[in-house]
Amino acid sequence: MKAKWLYAAMMLTSAAMATTPAAFAQNNWNTPTEPFHVIDNVYYVGTEGLSAFLFTTPEGHILLDGATPQGAAMIETNIAKLGFKISDVKILLNSHAHFDHSGGLAQLKTDSGARLHAMEGDVSALEGGFYLGSEHVHAMDAPPVKVDHVLKDGDRITLGGFTLTAHLTPGHSRGCTSWGATVKDDGKPYEALVFCSATVAANRITAPLQYDGIVADYRSTFAKTRGMKVDVPLAPHPEFFGLLEKSKAAKANPKAANPFIAPDVFGPFIARLETAFEATLKERTAKAAQ
């Protein structure tokens, strides 16, 4: 089942990144889904195919990712369904500057009045509204959005006593950011991580490179995440860790252990991604040499 989630995620990402906005209706990126509680103060407010996470605090909320431009309204609807207000979102975050995760940020920022914090390597793409290295492919454009605070690896965002740590995990995008936090379930602490991504997708990893240093970036991400302790694995695509299926399981048996707590999943997931990356790199390198 775990391998099936990973395969589905990789296939979805690769296919969708090569399509056009007009074709989005053929997949689940812009399909509404019901929001749900994940753990502690963490809620899923995204679409059926694109995650967005709301971290609630007594002093306002933090929203991670904006899906597509069409997805912004769905995210706002889901926030309201949970009993929260978009006007109480004080901080916006992004996992990476690709249109399927950053496309709704401009609208969400306007509607909430929140400040956007983003990793240094993705600022130019967010503010320029382009896919770095494929600026001429306008099908992958996103509405430009102003970054209010530029982040570096290890920076922390704190609001209302809750802290998220920005882990730079580049490759999938230059500023790909995985967000970590300590959460609790029945009083016990767990380490949650919204892992950005490390699939190749539409990226060029042989000449001409998507951006300089991209291969080294992917490998640095695999090395960095290989030993990370992750009890609650989350991701910008729910397929990565079967989030929607876990939500259904939690609703079907609310007295059971929280299905989102899965400490044995993240390590093998990263290993499979690394194997897939190296195989793709080898294949493309051989093809380029022909």
Summary of the structure (lengths in Angstrom):
residues: 290
radius of gyration: 17.8
end to end distance: 37.4
largest distance: 60.0
contacts: 1009
relative contact order: 0.14
helix: 38%
strand: 21%
